[in-house]
């Protein structure tokens, strides 16, 4: 529903089947949303879509691992050169801090509100902690404004 508050929204979905469903839904309900069949992390390249063993369904708990021959396109937010960004909402099943590291310049220059879904269990997949996320965001000029588990909302200081 956040899409209703912005002129343009770019959504990323690495799973090709969920991508088609999301794109079809947005075409009807949210015409201002551009849906891209890509993953967002801290490198440009390829990756494999992995499934968490603790997830009750294949549609939830998916994450991308780096693989030179993977079938998922991986990009950094920096490489997309998105202009006029007012909000970033990230839920990438543990890849949140790597994704934000790939957006450092955007964070410092455009200063969007950042909403990050993060859990210690999923962060461990990518070898980072919630404290490291807070420190990184502080380095970029942000402070934690709100915590509504599992989301953290960061705004500029």
N, C-alpha and C positions, 0 to 999 in steps of 0.2 A: 504493500500500500504506500510505501515511501515514494514510489514512482510518481504518484499523483502530485507531488510537491515540486517536481523538477521538470524543466523543459525537455531535457535529454538525459536518458539513463543508458549506461552500457552495462550489460550483464554478461558474465562469462560462465559457460557450462562445458566442462571437458568431456562428459559422457555424451556420445553422439545421439543416443536414444532420448535421454532427458533434454538434450539441446533441442531436438525437434519438437518435443512436447512444450517446452518453455517458449520457443519461438512462436508456435501456433497460438498458445494462450495469450502471449503479449500482442500478437497481431490483432487480436480481437479486443482484449481488455486494456492494454497499455500500448497504444501506437507510438508513444514517445520512447519506448525501450528498444534499443538495438541489442540483439542477442548474438553473442559470438561463441563459436565452438572451439574454445581455447581455455587453457589453464593459466593462472597468474601465479608466478613464483618469483625467484630472484635470479633467473637466468633465461636466456632465449635458446630454445632448442626443442627437444622431443622428450616425451615421458610416457610412462605406462600407467594406466589407471589400475590402482590396487583396491582391494576390498578388505575392510577391517573384519577380522574374525569375530570381534565382539558385537558387530552390527547385526540387528535382527533382520534387515533386508538388504538386498543388493543396492537399492537406490540410496541408502543412507550409509554414511561412514566410508565413502570412497575418498581416496586421496591419490595424488600423482607422485610417482617416484621417477627420478631422472633415468633416462635410457636413450642411448644414441639412436636406437632403431624403434623407439616407441611409436604408438599410433596417435598420441595426443600432442598437439602443438602447445608449447609453453612459451609465454612471453613475460617480460617485466612490464609493469605499468609505465615505467619511464619510456620504454621503446614504443609505446602506442601514441605518445605525444598528445594526450588528451588535454584540451584547453578548457578553462572555465569550470573546473571541477569543484563543486560545493560540498559533496558528500562522498565518502568511500565507505562501503559496507562490505566487510570481508568475512567469509565463512568458507575456509578451504581445508577443513579437517586436519589441522596441525600445521599447515603451511602459511599461517597468517603472518608471523614475523618475517619469514623469507619474502613473502609478497610485499610487505611494507618496506623491506630493505631495498627492493627493486623500485621503490617509489619515492626515495628520499628527496630528490630534487622537487618533485611535484608537491610533496608535503611542505617543504620549506618555502616554496614560491607561491603556491596557490592556496595553501592553508585551509584545506577542506576539513569539515567535521569528519572524524574517523570512528566508525563503529566496528568493533572487532569481536567476533565470537571466538572465545578461546577457553579451552579446558586443559588442565595440566596433562591429562592422559593423552590427548591428541597432539599437544605440543611436543611431547617426548618423542614422537615419530620423527620429528625434524630436529631433535636435540636442542631445544630451547625451553626456557621457563617463563612463567608469567612475569616474574621480576625483571627478566631481560627485556620483555616487551615494554614494561613501564619505563625502564632506563632508556631504551631506544627512542621511544616517543618523547621523553624529556629532552634528549639530545636534539630532536627535530623541532623543539620549541612548543611541545604540547604538554598538557596536564590531563590527568584523569578527571573527568567531570561527573561521571555516573557509572555505577555498576549495577546492571540488572542481569543476574546470572543467566546464561554464561556470557552475556555481552558486556563490553567495556566501551564507554564513549569518551573519546579524547577530543579536546578543543585546544586552540592555541592559547598560550599563556599571555 
